[in-house]
Amino acid sequence: MRRVLLSVAAVALAAASLAACSSDPEATAPSASPSPTPTPTPSSVVWAGAVCVERDNLKAAVSALGRNLSYDVTSDRSAIEQIDRQLRLQVLSVANAADQLSTALQGVPVDFVAANDLVVTVTKAKGDTSDAVTQVTTSLDAAISADNILTGVAEAGKALVAAKAAFEAGQVLLSTVVDATSTASGELGDAFDAAPECVAAAS
């Protein structure tokens, strides 16, 4: 008889344990609902953001052109080499920034026709900048390879004059893209207004 009572008590204890588990809040809590999928950024806004990034890089490169140049064109060839090192680095930085801007512009979505005029206008200004940079590097090459110091000095002088033209061309390119991105309207303006890179630069 005692064995029967013990068995009944064991069954009752097991049932109570199961009931306790089933009442556990964690066991009965519904699974969390999945997070909503974020809306993808429109391709036009992504493109506008890339253009603004390269615009700002161009601004930095153009601003540095001609800055902190220290030279003394004398009979010492080392002065010509100094001009070459400093000026070549600066104009190539402008050329690279202009190329990167052009690449960003050419990445415009095919269905974003509102940007076509901007791409054409800026691309033309970029060509003028590239031509001016080429003139600088050509004169620098001639200065370094000159057979005599007088010819070298003359070519270095041409490089400095060409650098001024490159700076002015770079300023025109920069102004063109700044005006185009800041005064754009319609779909084009909406794209630039929505791009965080453009908003951050404007603030």
Contacts in CASP RR format, 6 or more apart in sequence:
PFRMAT RR
TARGET T0000
AUTHOR 0000-0000-0000
METHOD contacts of the structure
MODEL  1
MRRVLLSVAAVALAAASLAACSSDPEATAPSASPSPTPTPTPSSVVWAGA
VCVERDNLKAAVSALGRNLSYDVTSDRSAIEQIDRQLRLQVLSVANAADQ
LSTALQGVPVDFVAANDLVVTVTKAKGDTSDAVTQVTTSLDAAISADNIL
TGVAEAGKALVAAKAAFEAGQVLLSTVVDATSTASGELGDAFDAAPECVA
AAS
21 27 0 8 1.000
22 28 0 8 1.000
42 191 0 8 1.000
42 194 0 8 1.000
43 109 0 8 1.000
43 112 0 8 1.000
44 109 0 8 1.000
44 112 0 8 1.000
44 114 0 8 1.000
44 115 0 8 1.000
44 187 0 8 1.000
44 191 0 8 1.000
45 191 0 8 1.000
45 194 0 8 1.000
45 195 0 8 1.000
46 195 0 8 1.000
47 104 0 8 1.000
47 107 0 8 1.000
47 108 0 8 1.000
47 109 0 8 1.000
47 112 0 8 1.000
47 115 0 8 1.000
47 191 0 8 1.000
48 181 0 8 1.000
48 191 0 8 1.000
48 192 0 8 1.000
48 194 0 8 1.000
48 195 0 8 1.000
48 197 0 8 1.000
48 198 0 8 1.000
49 192 0 8 1.000
49 195 0 8 1.000
49 196 0 8 1.000
49 197 0 8 1.000
49 198 0 8 1.000
50 104 0 8 1.000
50 107 0 8 1.000
50 197 0 8 1.000
51 101 0 8 1.000
51 104 0 8 1.000
51 105 0 8 1.000
51 177 0 8 1.000
51 181 0 8 1.000
51 192 0 8 1.000
52 181 0 8 1.000
52 192 0 8 1.000
52 195 0 8 1.000
52 197 0 8 1.000
52 198 0 8 1.000
52 201 0 8 1.000
53 104 0 8 1.000
53 197 0 8 1.000
54 97 0 8 1.000
54 100 0 8 1.000
54 101 0 8 1.000
54 103 0 8 1.000
54 104 0 8 1.000
55 101 0 8 1.000
55 174 0 8 1.000
55 177 0 8 1.000
55 178 0 8 1.000
55 181 0 8 1.000
55 201 0 8 1.000
56 201 0 8 1.000
57 97 0 8 1.000
57 100 0 8 1.000
57 101 0 8 1.000
58 94 0 8 1.000
58 97 0 8 1.000
58 98 0 8 1.000
58 100 0 8 1.000
58 101 0 8 1.000
58 170 0 8 1.000
58 173 0 8 1.000
58 174 0 8 1.000
58 177 0 8 1.000
59 174 0 8 1.000
59 178 0 8 1.000
60 97 0 8 1.000
61 90 0 8 1.000
61 93 0 8 1.000
61 94 0 8 1.000
61 96 0 8 1.000
61 97 0 8 1.000
62 94 0 8 1.000
62 97 0 8 1.000
62 167 0 8 1.000
62 170 0 8 1.000
62 171 0 8 1.000
62 173 0 8 1.000
62 174 0 8 1.000
64 90 0 8 1.000
64 93 0 8 1.000
65 90 0 8 1.000
65 91 0 8 1.000
65 93 0 8 1.000
65 94 0 8 1.000
65 163 0 8 1.000
65 166 0 8 1.000
65 167 0 8 1.000
65 170 0 8 1.000
66 87 0 8 1.000
66 90 0 8 1.000
66 163 0 8 1.000
66 167 0 8 1.000
67 90 0 8 1.000
68 86 0 8 1.000
69 83 0 8 1.000
69 86 0 8 1.000
69 87 0 8 1.000
69 90 0 8 1.000
70 82 0 8 1.000
70 86 0 8 1.000
71 79 0 8 1.000
71 82 0 8 1.000
71 83 0 8 1.000
71 86 0 8 1.000
71 156 0 8 1.000
72 79 0 8 1.000
73 79 0 8 1.000
73 80 0 8 1.000
73 83 0 8 1.000
73 153 0 8 1.000
73 156 0 8 1.000
73 157 0 8 1.000
75 149 0 8 1.000
77 149 0 8 1.000
77 152 0 8 1.000
79 156 0 8 1.000
80 143 0 8 1.000
80 144 0 8 1.000
80 146 0 8 1.000
80 149 0 8 1.000
80 152 0 8 1.000
80 153 0 8 1.000
80 156 0 8 1.000
81 144 0 8 1.000
83 140 0 8 1.000
83 143 0 8 1.000
83 156 0 8 1.000
83 159 0 8 1.000
83 160 0 8 1.000
84 140 0 8 1.000
84 143 0 8 1.000
84 144 0 8 1.000
84 156 0 8 1.000
84 159 0 8 1.000
87 136 0 8 1.000
87 140 0 8 1.000
87 159 0 8 1.000
87 160 0 8 1.000
87 163 0 8 1.000
88 136 0 8 1.000
88 137 0 8 1.000
88 140 0 8 1.000
90 163 0 8 1.000
91 133 0 8 1.000
91 136 0 8 1.000
91 137 0 8 1.000
91 163 0 8 1.000
91 166 0 8 1.000
92 133 0 8 1.000
92 137 0 8 1.000
94 129 0 8 1.000
94 133 0 8 1.000
94 166 0 8 1.000
94 170 0 8 1.000
95 129 0 8 1.000
95 130 0 8 1.000
95 133 0 8 1.000
98 126 0 8 1.000
98 127 0 8 1.000
98 129 0 8 1.000
98 130 0 8 1.000
98 133 0 8 1.000
98 170 0 8 1.000
98 173 0 8 1.000
99 130 0 8 1.000
101 122 0 8 1.000
101 126 0 8 1.000
101 173 0 8 1.000
101 177 0 8 1.000
102 122 0 8 1.000
102 123 0 8 1.000
102 126 0 8 1.000
105 118 0 8 1.000
105 119 0 8 1.000
105 122 0 8 1.000
105 123 0 8 1.000
106 119 0 8 1.000
108 115 0 8 1.000
108 116 0 8 1.000
108 119 0 8 1.000
112 187 0 8 1.000
112 191 0 8 1.000
114 186 0 8 1.000
114 187 0 8 1.000
114 188 0 8 1.000
114 191 0 8 1.000
115 188 0 8 1.000
115 191 0 8 1.000
118 180 0 8 1.000
118 181 0 8 1.000
118 184 0 8 1.000
118 188 0 8 1.000
121 176 0 8 1.000
121 180 0 8 1.000
122 173 0 8 1.000
122 176 0 8 1.000
122 177 0 8 1.000
122 180 0 8 1.000
125 169 0 8 1.000
125 170 0 8 1.000
125 172 0 8 1.000
125 173 0 8 1.000
125 176 0 8 1.000
125 177 0 8 1.000
126 173 0 8 1.000
128 169 0 8 1.000
128 172 0 8 1.000
128 173 0 8 1.000
129 166 0 8 1.000
129 169 0 8 1.000
129 170 0 8 1.000
129 172 0 8 1.000
129 173 0 8 1.000
131 169 0 8 1.000
132 162 0 8 1.000
132 165 0 8 1.000
132 166 0 8 1.000
132 168 0 8 1.000
132 169 0 8 1.000
132 170 0 8 1.000
133 166 0 8 1.000
135 162 0 8 1.000
135 165 0 8 1.000
135 166 0 8 1.000
136 159 0 8 1.000
136 162 0 8 1.000
136 163 0 8 1.000
136 166 0 8 1.000
138 162 0 8 1.000
139 155 0 8 1.000
139 156 0 8 1.000
139 157 0 8 1.000
139 158 0 8 1.000
139 159 0 8 1.000
139 162 0 8 1.000
140 155 0 8 1.000
140 156 0 8 1.000
140 159 0 8 1.000
142 151 0 8 1.000
142 152 0 8 1.000
142 155 0 8 1.000
142 158 0 8 1.000
143 152 0 8 1.000
143 153 0 8 1.000
143 154 0 8 1.000
143 155 0 8 1.000
143 156 0 8 1.000
143 157 0 8 1.000
143 158 0 8 1.000
143 159 0 8 1.000
144 152 0 8 1.000
146 152 0 8 1.000
146 155 0 8 1.000
181 192 0 8 1.000
181 198 0 8 1.000
182 192 0 8 1.000
182 202 0 8 1.000
184 191 0 8 1.000
184 192 0 8 1.000
192 198 0 8 1.000
193 199 0 8 1.000
END
